[in-house]
């Protein structure tokens, strides 16, 4: 939930109006490309979650998807090698912690 300066829930229109003002300002200074929108932000999040190596179920939950097909869209835009490397690094770290706990009797 996003709140206004007065602590009230922000409406969709209010949020979109403020986003457009922010995007125009950031585009004017060259920080973002003109035309950035909610869907573009959502797509960026989906791609980033994929590249971070999060599994499809985690990405579906974060993005509110009910089908694998919807989440697979972001896999096409991501860097598969980087995502794979991060996923296996995370697995390696998890296994190392698990083995160390077992060695220490935890």
Biopython code that builds the backbone (N, CA, C, O; Angstrom):
import numpy as np
from Bio.PDB.StructureBuilder import StructureBuilder

atoms = [
    (1, "UNK", "N", (0.844, -1.166, 0.000)),
    (1, "UNK", "CA", (0.000, 0.000, 0.000)),
    (1, "UNK", "C", (0.893, 1.233, 0.000)),
    (1, "UNK", "O", (1.885, 1.303, 0.725)),
    (2, "UNK", "N", (0.529, 2.176, -0.806)),
    (2, "UNK", "CA", (1.242, 3.454, -0.888)),
    (2, "UNK", "C", (0.357, 4.514, -0.255)),
    (2, "UNK", "O", (-0.841, 4.585, -0.528)),
    (3, "UNK", "N", (0.964, 5.339, 0.598)),
    (3, "UNK", "CA", (0.207, 6.380, 1.287)),
    (3, "UNK", "C", (0.556, 7.760, 0.751)),
    (3, "UNK", "O", (1.664, 7.994, 0.269)),
    (4, "UNK", "N", (-0.413, 8.671, 0.844)),
    (4, "UNK", "CA", (-0.184, 10.069, 0.478)),
    (4, "UNK", "C", (0.572, 10.757, 1.605)),
    (4, "UNK", "O", (0.811, 10.158, 2.654)),
    (5, "UNK", "N", (0.945, 12.011, 1.391)),
    (5, "UNK", "CA", (1.604, 12.788, 2.446)),
    (5, "UNK", "C", (0.717, 12.934, 3.674)),
    (5, "UNK", "O", (1.215, 13.143, 4.781)),
    (6, "UNK", "N", (-0.590, 12.826, 3.484)),
    (6, "UNK", "CA", (-1.534, 12.946, 4.594)),
    (6, "UNK", "C", (-1.801, 11.603, 5.275)),
    (6, "UNK", "O", (-2.607, 11.533, 6.203)),
    (7, "UNK", "N", (-1.137, 10.544, 4.829)),
    (7, "UNK", "CA", (-1.306, 9.227, 5.436)),
    (7, "UNK", "C", (-2.497, 8.439, 4.925)),
    (7, "UNK", "O", (-2.834, 7.396, 5.485)),
    (8, "UNK", "N", (-3.135, 8.918, 3.878)),
    (8, "UNK", "CA", (-4.280, 8.225, 3.283)),
    (8, "UNK", "C", (-3.794, 7.304, 2.163)),
    (8, "UNK", "O", (-2.760, 7.570, 1.549)),
    (9, "UNK", "N", (-4.535, 6.219, 1.892)),
    (9, "UNK", "CA", (-4.158, 5.357, 0.770)),
    (9, "UNK", "C", (-4.162, 6.146, -0.540)),
    (9, "UNK", "O", (-5.091, 6.904, -0.820)),
    (10, "UNK", "N", (-3.140, 5.960, -1.313)),
    (10, "UNK", "CA", (-3.018, 6.651, -2.601)),
    (10, "UNK", "C", (-3.881, 5.924, -3.631)),
    (10, "UNK", "O", (-3.881, 4.695, -3.694)),
    (11, "UNK", "N", (-4.606, 6.681, -4.423)),
    (11, "UNK", "CA", (-5.410, 6.067, -5.480)),
    (11, "UNK", "C", (-4.502, 5.679, -6.644)),
    (11, "UNK", "O", (-3.374, 6.159, -6.755)),
    (12, "UNK", "N", (-5.003, 4.817, -7.496)),
    (12, "UNK", "CA", (-4.234, 4.420, -8.681)),
    (12, "UNK", "C", (-3.917, 5.643, -9.541)),
    (12, "UNK", "O", (-2.790, 5.807, -10.008)),
    (13, "UNK", "N", (-4.922, 6.503, -9.746)),
    (13, "UNK", "CA", (-4.703, 7.704, -10.558)),
    (13, "UNK", "C", (-3.678, 8.628, -9.912)),
    (13, "UNK", "O", (-2.818, 9.186, -10.594)),
    (14, "UNK", "N", (-3.774, 8.786, -8.598)),
    (14, "UNK", "CA", (-2.820, 9.642, -7.893)),
    (14, "UNK", "C", (-1.404, 9.107, -7.992)),
    (14, "UNK", "O", (-0.454, 9.860, -8.201)),
    (15, "UNK", "N", (-1.276, 7.801, -7.838)),
    (15, "UNK", "CA", (0.042, 7.179, -7.936)),
    (15, "UNK", "C", (0.594, 7.322, -9.344)),
    (15, "UNK", "O", (1.772, 7.630, -9.526)),
    (16, "UNK", "N", (-0.260, 7.099, -10.344)),
    (16, "UNK", "CA", (0.191, 7.211, -11.730)),
    (16, "UNK", "C", (0.591, 8.649, -12.062)),
    (16, "UNK", "O", (1.592, 8.870, -12.743)),
    (17, "UNK", "N", (-0.177, 9.619, -11.590)),
    (17, "UNK", "CA", (0.153, 11.031, -11.825)),
    (17, "UNK", "C", (1.512, 11.371, -11.232)),
    (17, "UNK", "O", (2.332, 12.022, -11.879)),
    (18, "UNK", "N", (1.748, 10.930, -10.002)),
    (18, "UNK", "CA", (3.035, 11.209, -9.367)),
    (18, "UNK", "C", (4.182, 10.471, -10.044)),
    (18, "UNK", "O", (5.289, 10.999, -10.146)),
    (19, "UNK", "N", (3.920, 9.245, -10.509)),
    (19, "UNK", "CA", (4.961, 8.511, -11.231)),
    (19, "UNK", "C", (5.329, 9.243, -12.510)),
    (19, "UNK", "O", (6.510, 9.380, -12.827)),
    (20, "UNK", "N", (4.314, 9.724, -13.261)),
    (20, "UNK", "CA", (4.593, 10.439, -14.508)),
    (20, "UNK", "C", (5.412, 11.700, -14.245)),
    (20, "UNK", "O", (6.322, 12.019, -15.010)),
    (21, "UNK", "N", (5.094, 12.416, -13.169)),
    (21, "UNK", "CA", (5.870, 13.617, -12.824)),
    (21, "UNK", "C", (7.320, 13.240, -12.535)),
    (21, "UNK", "O", (8.249, 13.906, -12.990)),
    (22, "UNK", "N", (7.501, 12.163, -11.772)),
    (22, "UNK", "CA", (8.851, 11.708, -11.445)),
    (22, "UNK", "C", (9.596, 11.265, -12.698)),
    (22, "UNK", "O", (10.760, 11.618, -12.884)),
    (23, "UNK", "N", (8.935, 10.496, -13.558)),
    (23, "UNK", "CA", (9.570, 10.010, -14.788)),
    (23, "UNK", "C", (9.973, 11.176, -15.680)),
    (23, "UNK", "O", (11.078, 11.189, -16.222)),
    (24, "UNK", "N", (9.090, 12.152, -15.837)),
    (24, "UNK", "CA", (9.420, 13.317, -16.667)),
    (24, "UNK", "C", (10.638, 14.045, -16.115)),
    (24, "UNK", "O", (11.513, 14.464, -16.873)),
    (25, "UNK", "N", (10.693, 14.193, -14.806)),
    (25, "UNK", "CA", (11.824, 14.869, -14.175)),
    (25, "UNK", "C", (13.115, 14.073, -14.365)),
    (25, "UNK", "O", (14.152, 14.634, -14.719)),
    (26, "UNK", "N", (13.044, 12.759, -14.127)),
    (26, "UNK", "CA", (14.230, 11.912, -14.281)),
    (26, "UNK", "C", (14.667, 11.820, -15.738)),
    (26, "UNK", "O", (15.863, 11.779, -16.026)),
    (27, "UNK", "N", (13.703, 11.788, -16.659)),
    (27, "UNK", "CA", (14.033, 11.745, -18.088)),
    (27, "UNK", "C", (14.698, 13.044, -18.516)),
    (27, "UNK", "O", (15.629, 13.031, -19.321)),
    (28, "UNK", "N", (14.224, 14.171, -17.979)),
    (28, "UNK", "CA", (14.807, 15.469, -18.329)),
    (28, "UNK", "C", (16.269, 15.554, -17.912)),
    (28, "UNK", "O", (17.071, 16.202, -18.584)),
    (29, "UNK", "N", (16.615, 14.903, -16.812)),
    (29, "UNK", "CA", (18.016, 14.921, -16.371)),
    (29, "UNK", "C", (18.813, 13.744, -16.927)),
    (29, "UNK", "O", (20.004, 13.608, -16.647)),
    (30, "UNK", "N", (18.150, 12.887, -17.721)),
    (30, "UNK", "CA", (18.844, 11.779, -18.375)),
    (30, "UNK", "C", (19.034, 10.548, -17.514)),
    (30, "UNK", "O", (19.815, 9.664, -17.867)),
    (31, "UNK", "N", (18.330, 10.469, -16.385)),
    (31, "UNK", "CA", (18.486, 9.321, -15.487)),
    (31, "UNK", "C", (17.705, 8.091, -15.945)),
    (31, "UNK", "O", (18.101, 6.963, -15.651)),
    (32, "UNK", "N", (16.599, 8.299, -16.661)),
    (32, "UNK", "CA", (15.803, 7.192, -17.200)),
    (32, "UNK", "C", (15.380, 7.547, -18.614)),
    (32, "UNK", "O", (15.426, 8.707, -19.021)),
    (33, "UNK", "N", (14.969, 6.527, -19.353)),
    (33, "UNK", "CA", (14.457, 6.769, -20.701)),
    (33, "UNK", "C", (13.046, 7.332, -20.605)),
    (33, "UNK", "O", (12.276, 6.931, -19.732)),
    (34, "UNK", "N", (12.701, 8.255, -21.495)),
    (34, "UNK", "CA", (11.330, 8.777, -21.498)),
    (34, "UNK", "C", (10.327, 7.643, -21.724)),
    (34, "UNK", "O", (10.609, 6.697, -22.460)),
    (35, "UNK", "N", (9.171, 7.739, -21.095)),
    (35, "UNK", "CA", (8.123, 6.747, -21.300)),
    (35, "UNK", "C", (8.116, 5.604, -20.305)),
    (35, "UNK", "O", (7.330, 4.669, -20.458)),
    (36, "UNK", "N", (8.963, 5.649, -19.295)),
    (36, "UNK", "CA", (8.956, 4.610, -18.273)),
    (36, "UNK", "C", (7.560, 4.528, -17.667)),
    (36, "UNK", "O", (6.940, 5.559, -17.406)),
    (37, "UNK", "N", (7.056, 3.314, -17.441)),
    (37, "UNK", "CA", (5.697, 3.147, -16.915)),
    (37, "UNK", "C", (5.678, 2.028, -15.876)),
    (37, "UNK", "O", (6.686, 1.360, -15.648)),
    (38, "UNK", "N", (4.511, 1.832, -15.246)),
    (38, "UNK", "CA", (4.377, 0.773, -14.249)),
    (38, "UNK", "C", (4.746, -0.581, -14.836)),
    (38, "UNK", "O", (5.466, -1.358, -14.209)),
    (39, "UNK", "N", (4.255, -0.864, -16.033)),
    (39, "UNK", "CA", (4.548, -2.167, -16.629)),
    (39, "UNK", "C", (6.048, -2.322, -16.873)),
    (39, "UNK", "O", (6.598, -3.408, -16.689)),
    (40, "UNK", "N", (6.706, -1.247, -17.286)),
    (40, "UNK", "CA", (8.153, -1.304, -17.475)),
    (40, "UNK", "C", (8.879, -1.596, -16.175)),
    (40, "UNK", "O", (9.841, -2.363, -16.153)),
    (41, "UNK", "N", (8.416, -0.983, -15.088)),
    (41, "UNK", "CA", (9.011, -1.257, -13.776)),
    (41, "UNK", "C", (8.771, -2.708, -13.377)),
    (41, "UNK", "O", (9.663, -3.372, -12.850)),
    (42, "UNK", "N", (7.569, -3.189, -13.631)),
    (42, "UNK", "CA", (7.225, -4.576, -13.309)),
    (42, "UNK", "C", (8.090, -5.542, -14.116)),
    (42, "UNK", "O", (8.583, -6.539, -13.589)),
    (43, "UNK", "N", (8.267, -5.234, -15.392)),
    (43, "UNK", "CA", (9.102, -6.083, -16.239)),
    (43, "UNK", "C", (10.550, -6.077, -15.744)),
    (43, "UNK", "O", (11.208, -7.117, -15.718)),
    (44, "UNK", "N", (11.037, -4.908, -15.356)),
    (44, "UNK", "CA", (12.402, -4.813, -14.822)),
    (44, "UNK", "C", (12.542, -5.655, -13.561)),
    (44, "UNK", "O", (13.557, -6.326, -13.373)),
    (45, "UNK", "N", (11.527, -5.625, -12.692)),
    (45, "UNK", "CA", (11.557, -6.437, -11.479)),
    (45, "UNK", "C", (11.586, -7.919, -11.831)),
    (45, "UNK", "O", (12.387, -8.671, -11.276)),
    (46, "UNK", "N", (10.723, -8.345, -12.744)),
    (46, "UNK", "CA", (10.697, -9.751, -13.134)),
    (46, "UNK", "C", (12.029, -10.217, -13.695)),
    (46, "UNK", "O", (12.496, -11.308, -13.370)),
    (47, "UNK", "N", (12.637, -9.400, -14.531)),
    (47, "UNK", "CA", (13.939, -9.742, -15.111)),
    (47, "UNK", "C", (15.015, -9.778, -14.033)),
    (47, "UNK", "O", (15.851, -10.681, -14.023)),
    (48, "UNK", "N", (14.999, -8.800, -13.123)),
    (48, "UNK", "CA", (16.003, -8.761, -12.048)),
    (48, "UNK", "C", (15.873, -9.982, -11.139)),
    (48, "UNK", "O", (16.881, -10.573, -10.752)),
    (49, "UNK", "N", (14.649, -10.362, -10.798)),
    (49, "UNK", "CA", (14.453, -11.543, -9.948)),
    (49, "UNK", "C", (14.965, -12.796, -10.641)),
    (49, "UNK", "O", (15.550, -13.670, -10.001)),
    (50, "UNK", "N", (14.744, -12.885, -11.949)),
    (50, "UNK", "CA", (15.256, -14.021, -12.718)),
    (50, "UNK", "C", (16.781, -14.021, -12.708)),
    (50, "UNK", "O", (17.407, -15.055, -12.472)),
    (51, "UNK", "N", (17.375, -12.856, -12.965)),
    (51, "UNK", "CA", (18.832, -12.770, -13.024)),
    (51, "UNK", "C", (19.477, -12.990, -11.660)),
    (51, "UNK", "O", (20.643, -13.377, -11.583)),
    (52, "UNK", "N", (18.733, -12.749, -10.586)),
    (52, "UNK", "CA", (19.246, -13.019, -9.244)),
    (52, "UNK", "C", (19.183, -14.500, -8.897)),
    (52, "UNK", "O", (19.672, -14.927, -7.851)),
    (53, "UNK", "N", (18.573, -15.277, -9.790)),
    (53, "UNK", "CA", (18.528, -16.716, -9.587)),
    (53, "UNK", "C", (17.338, -17.208, -8.786)),
    (53, "UNK", "O", (17.321, -18.369, -8.378)),
    (54, "UNK", "N", (16.331, -16.355, -8.545)),
    (54, "UNK", "CA", (15.155, -16.813, -7.819)),
    (54, "UNK", "C", (14.389, -17.814, -8.671)),
    (54, "UNK", "O", (14.270, -17.652, -9.886)),
    (55, "UNK", "N", (13.874, -18.844, -8.023)),
    (55, "UNK", "CA", (13.140, -19.856, -8.776)),
    (55, "UNK", "C", (11.800, -19.295, -9.251)),
    (55, "UNK", "O", (11.331, -18.264, -8.768)),
    (56, "UNK", "N", (11.208, -19.989, -10.192)),
    (56, "UNK", "CA", (9.987, -19.504, -10.824)),
    (56, "UNK", "C", (8.855, -19.309, -9.818)),
    (56, "UNK", "O", (8.097, -18.345, -9.930)),
    (57, "UNK", "N", (8.726, -20.200, -8.840)),
    (57, "UNK", "CA", (7.647, -20.060, -7.850)),
    (57, "UNK", "C", (7.813, -18.779, -7.042)),
    (57, "UNK", "O", (6.828, -18.100, -6.752)),
    (58, "UNK", "N", (9.043, -18.441, -6.675)),
    (58, "UNK", "CA", (9.290, -17.201, -5.924)),
    (58, "UNK", "C", (8.966, -15.989, -6.784)),
    (58, "UNK", "O", (8.373, -15.022, -6.305)),
    (59, "UNK", "N", (9.360, -16.042, -8.062)),
    (59, "UNK", "CA", (9.067, -14.916, -8.958)),
    (59, "UNK", "C", (7.561, -14.773, -9.175)),
    (59, "UNK", "O", (7.036, -13.660, -9.196)),
    (60, "UNK", "N", (6.867, -15.909, -9.337)),
    (60, "UNK", "CA", (5.414, -15.863, -9.508)),
    (60, "UNK", "C", (4.754, -15.215, -8.298)),
    (60, "UNK", "O", (3.845, -14.398, -8.446)),
    (61, "UNK", "N", (5.206, -15.575, -7.112)),
    (61, "UNK", "CA", (4.619, -15.010, -5.894)),
    (61, "UNK", "C", (4.875, -13.509, -5.810)),
    (61, "UNK", "O", (3.974, -12.741, -5.472)),
    (62, "UNK", "N", (6.094, -13.094, -6.116)),
    (62, "UNK", "CA", (6.445, -11.671, -6.021)),
    (62, "UNK", "C", (5.672, -10.828, -7.027)),
    (62, "UNK", "O", (5.311, -9.687, -6.736)),
    (63, "UNK", "N", (5.419, -11.383, -8.201)),
    (63, "UNK", "CA", (4.754, -10.627, -9.264)),
    (63, "UNK", "C", (3.245, -10.877, -9.329)),
    (63, "UNK", "O", (2.541, -10.256, -10.126)),
    (64, "UNK", "N", (2.755, -11.791, -8.482)),
    (64, "UNK", "CA", (1.325, -12.078, -8.481)),
    (64, "UNK", "C", (0.864, -12.897, -9.669)),
    (64, "UNK", "O", (-0.297, -12.809, -10.068)),
    (65, "UNK", "N", (1.752, -13.690, -10.240)),
    (65, "UNK", "CA", (1.387, -14.528, -11.385)),
    (65, "UNK", "C", (0.794, -15.846, -10.903)),
    (65, "UNK", "O", (1.207, -16.379, -9.873)),
    (66, "UNK", "N", (-0.169, -16.367, -11.646)),
    (66, "UNK", "CA", (-0.742, -17.668, -11.309)),
    (66, "UNK", "C", (-0.247, -18.763, -12.253)),
    (66, "UNK", "O", (-0.423, -19.949, -11.974)),
    (67, "UNK", "N", (0.368, -18.372, -13.361)),
    (67, "UNK", "CA", (0.833, -19.378, -14.321)),
    (67, "UNK", "C", (2.336, -19.269, -14.554)),
    (67, "UNK", "O", (2.931, -18.200, -14.424)),
    (68, "UNK", "N", (2.930, -20.410, -14.902)),
    (68, "UNK", "CA", (4.349, -20.416, -15.250)),
    (68, "UNK", "C", (4.604, -19.574, -16.489)),
    (68, "UNK", "O", (5.628, -18.898, -16.589)),
    (69, "UNK", "N", (3.666, -19.616, -17.439)),
    (69, "UNK", "CA", (3.852, -18.899, -18.705)),
    (69, "UNK", "C", (4.063, -17.409, -18.477)),
    (69, "UNK", "O", (4.900, -16.795, -19.139)),
    (70, "UNK", "N", (3.323, -16.827, -17.556)),
    (70, "UNK", "CA", (3.467, -15.393, -17.288)),
    (70, "UNK", "C", (4.856, -15.081, -16.751)),
    (70, "UNK", "O", (5.448, -14.067, -17.121)),
    (71, "UNK", "N", (5.381, -15.933, -15.889)),
    (71, "UNK", "CA", (6.708, -15.693, -15.319)),
    (71, "UNK", "C", (7.825, -15.984, -16.311)),
    (71, "UNK", "O", (8.904, -15.398, -16.222)),
    (72, "UNK", "N", (7.574, -16.880, -17.249)),
    (72, "UNK", "CA", (8.603, -17.235, -18.225)),
    (72, "UNK", "C", (8.917, -16.090, -19.177)),
    (72, "UNK", "O", (9.983, -16.078, -19.794)),
    (73, "UNK", "N", (8.010, -15.131, -19.307)),
    (73, "UNK", "CA", (8.249, -13.967, -20.168)),
    (73, "UNK", "C", (9.539, -13.270, -19.761)),
    (73, "UNK", "O", (10.301, -12.827, -20.621)),
    (74, "UNK", "N", (9.790, -13.170, -18.462)),
    (74, "UNK", "CA", (10.955, -12.443, -17.964)),
    (74, "UNK", "C", (12.248, -13.228, -18.162)),
    (74, "UNK", "O", (13.334, -12.649, -18.141)),
    (75, "UNK", "N", (12.139, -14.532, -18.354)),
    (75, "UNK", "CA", (13.324, -15.349, -18.582)),
    (75, "UNK", "C", (13.937, -15.053, -19.942)),
    (75, "UNK", "O", (15.146, -15.194, -20.123)),
    (76, "UNK", "N", (13.110, -14.644, -20.899)),
    (76, "UNK", "CA", (13.626, -14.345, -22.236)),
    (76, "UNK", "C", (14.460, -13.076, -22.250)),
    (76, "UNK", "O", (15.391, -12.954, -23.045)),
    (77, "UNK", "N", (14.135, -12.127, -21.375)),
    (77, "UNK", "CA", (14.859, -10.858, -21.368)),
    (77, "UNK", "C", (16.081, -10.874, -20.479)),
    (77, "UNK", "O", (16.899, -9.955, -20.533)),
    (78, "UNK", "N", (16.217, -11.891, -19.671)),
    (78, "UNK", "CA", (17.308, -11.922, -18.703)),
    (78, "UNK", "C", (18.572, -12.557, -19.241)),
    (78, "UNK", "O", (18.580, -13.156, -20.317)),
    (79, "UNK", "N", (19.620, -12.419, -18.486)),
    (79, "UNK", "CA", (20.906, -13.014, -18.811)),
    (79, "UNK", "C", (20.934, -14.403, -18.182)),
    (79, "UNK", "O", (21.173, -14.541, -16.982)),
    (80, "UNK", "N", (20.693, -15.425, -18.986)),
    (80, "UNK", "CA", (20.580, -16.792, -18.468)),
    (80, "UNK", "C", (21.861, -17.267, -17.786)),
    (80, "UNK", "O", (21.801, -17.930, -16.751)),
    (81, "UNK", "N", (23.002, -16.938, -18.350)),
    (81, "UNK", "CA", (24.261, -17.394, -17.758)),
    (81, "UNK", "C", (24.451, -16.774, -16.376)),
    (81, "UNK", "O", (24.819, -17.465, -15.426)),
    (82, "UNK", "N", (24.200, -15.473, -16.266)),
    (82, "UNK", "CA", (24.346, -14.795, -14.974)),
    (82, "UNK", "C", (23.357, -15.365, -13.964)),
    (82, "UNK", "O", (23.710, -15.579, -12.804)),
    (83, "UNK", "N", (22.123, -15.613, -14.394)),
    (83, "UNK", "CA", (21.115, -16.171, -13.492)),
    (83, "UNK", "C", (21.525, -17.558, -13.021)),
    (83, "UNK", "O", (21.395, -17.889, -11.843)),
    (84, "UNK", "N", (22.018, -18.358, -13.946)),
    (84, "UNK", "CA", (22.460, -19.703, -13.598)),
    (84, "UNK", "C", (23.623, -19.656, -12.617)),
    (84, "UNK", "O", (23.638, -20.395, -11.632)),
    (85, "UNK", "N", (24.592, -18.794, -12.879)),
    (85, "UNK", "CA", (25.740, -18.660, -11.973)),
    (85, "UNK", "C", (25.295, -18.267, -10.574)),
    (85, "UNK", "O", (25.759, -18.847, -9.592)),
    (86, "UNK", "N", (24.395, -17.283, -10.468)),
    (86, "UNK", "CA", (23.928, -16.843, -9.151)),
    (86, "UNK", "C", (23.151, -17.943, -8.438)),
    (86, "UNK", "O", (23.285, -18.119, -7.227)),
    (87, "UNK", "N", (22.347, -18.674, -9.182)),
    (87, "UNK", "CA", (21.570, -19.755, -8.573)),
    (87, "UNK", "C", (22.499, -20.832, -8.020)),
    (87, "UNK", "O", (22.299, -21.310, -6.903)),
    (88, "UNK", "N", (23.512, -21.216, -8.794)),
    (88, "UNK", "CA", (24.423, -22.248, -8.316)),
    (88, "UNK", "C", (25.327, -21.743, -7.200)),
    (88, "UNK", "O", (25.691, -22.511, -6.310)),
    (89, "UNK", "N", (25.693, -20.475, -7.231)),
    (89, "UNK", "CA", (26.463, -19.905, -6.120)),
    (89, "UNK", "C", (25.638, -19.916, -4.839)),
    (89, "UNK", "O", (26.154, -20.235, -3.768)),
    (90, "UNK", "N", (24.357, -19.567, -4.948)),
    (90, "UNK", "CA", (23.477, -19.589, -3.779)),
    (90, "UNK", "C", (23.335, -21.012, -3.244)),
    (90, "UNK", "O", (23.347, -21.226, -2.032)),
    (91, "UNK", "N", (23.200, -21.981, -4.145)),
    (91, "UNK", "CA", (23.104, -23.375, -3.727)),
    (91, "UNK", "C", (24.389, -23.820, -3.048)),
    (91, "UNK", "O", (24.345, -24.495, -2.020)),
    (92, "UNK", "N", (25.526, -23.452, -3.610)),
    (92, "UNK", "CA", (26.815, -23.805, -3.025)),
    (92, "UNK", "C", (26.951, -23.229, -1.611)),
    (92, "UNK", "O", (27.396, -23.920, -0.696)),
    (93, "UNK", "N", (26.568, -21.965, -1.440)),
    (93, "UNK", "CA", (26.633, -21.341, -0.117)),
    (93, "UNK", "C", (25.714, -22.054, 0.869)),
    (93, "UNK", "O", (26.083, -22.271, 2.023)),
    (94, "UNK", "N", (24.523, -22.414, 0.414)),
    (94, "UNK", "CA", (23.570, -23.120, 1.272)),
    (94, "UNK", "C", (24.136, -24.479, 1.695)),
    (94, "UNK", "O", (24.084, -24.840, 2.870)),
    (95, "UNK", "N", (24.669, -25.218, 0.741)),
    (95, "UNK", "CA", (25.222, -26.538, 1.052)),
    (95, "UNK", "C", (26.423, -26.428, 1.981)),
    (95, "UNK", "O", (26.584, -27.251, 2.882)),
    (96, "UNK", "N", (27.264, -25.423, 1.773)),
    (96, "UNK", "CA", (28.421, -25.215, 2.651)),
    (96, "UNK", "C", (27.960, -24.939, 4.078)),
    (96, "UNK", "O", (28.507, -25.504, 5.024)),
    (97, "UNK", "N", (26.947, -24.066, 4.244)),
    (97, "UNK", "CA", (26.412, -23.780, 5.586)),
    (97, "UNK", "C", (25.829, -25.041, 6.217)),
    (97, "UNK", "O", (26.027, -25.291, 7.405)),
    (98, "UNK", "N", (25.112, -25.831, 5.426)),
    (98, "UNK", "CA", (24.494, -27.054, 5.935)),
    (98, "UNK", "C", (25.553, -28.044, 6.402)),
    (98, "UNK", "O", (25.424, -28.637, 7.474)),
    (99, "UNK", "N", (26.595, -28.224, 5.602)),
    (99, "UNK", "CA", (27.678, -29.142, 5.967)),
    (99, "UNK", "C", (28.391, -28.641, 7.215)),
    (99, "UNK", "O", (28.688, -29.427, 8.114)),
    (100, "UNK", "N", (28.670, -27.342, 7.280)),
    (100, "UNK", "CA", (29.347, -26.782, 8.456)),
    (100, "UNK", "C", (28.508, -26.953, 9.719)),
    (100, "UNK", "O", (29.053, -27.244, 10.784)),
    (101, "UNK", "N", (27.202, -26.778, 9.617)),
    (101, "UNK", "CA", (26.324, -26.984, 10.776)),
    (101, "UNK", "C", (26.372, -28.440, 11.221)),
    (101, "UNK", "O", (26.415, -28.727, 12.418)),
    (102, "UNK", "N", (26.366, -29.360, 10.259)),
    (102, "UNK", "CA", (26.417, -30.782, 10.584)),
    (102, "UNK", "C", (27.736, -31.129, 11.263)),
    (102, "UNK", "O", (27.760, -31.915, 12.210)),
    (103, "UNK", "N", (28.830, -30.549, 10.785)),
    (103, "UNK", "CA", (30.144, -30.799, 11.385)),
    (103, "UNK", "C", (30.215, -30.272, 12.808)),
    (103, "UNK", "O", (30.869, -30.863, 13.668)),
    (104, "UNK", "N", (29.537, -29.154, 13.050)),
    (104, "UNK", "CA", (29.562, -28.524, 14.372)),
    (104, "UNK", "C", (28.470, -29.065, 15.289)),
    (104, "UNK", "O", (28.321, -28.590, 16.415)),
    (105, "UNK", "N", (27.715, -30.041, 14.830)),
    (105, "UNK", "CA", (26.675, -30.649, 15.647)),
    (105, "UNK", "C", (25.461, -29.779, 15.870)),
    (105, "UNK", "O", (24.739, -29.963, 16.850)),
    (106, "UNK", "N", (25.227, -28.848, 14.991)),
    (106, "UNK", "CA", (24.056, -27.953, 15.141)),
    (106, "UNK", "C", (22.811, -28.594, 14.593)),
    (106, "UNK", "O", (21.738, -27.991, 14.634)),
]
sb = StructureBuilder()
sb.init_structure("model")
sb.init_model(0)
sb.init_chain("A")
sb.init_seg("    ")
for serial, (resi, resn, name, xyz) in enumerate(atoms, 1):
    if name == "N":
        sb.init_residue(resn, " ", resi, " ")
    sb.init_atom(name, np.array(xyz, "f"), 0.0, 1.0, " ", f" {name:<3s}", serial, name[0])
structure = sb.get_structure()
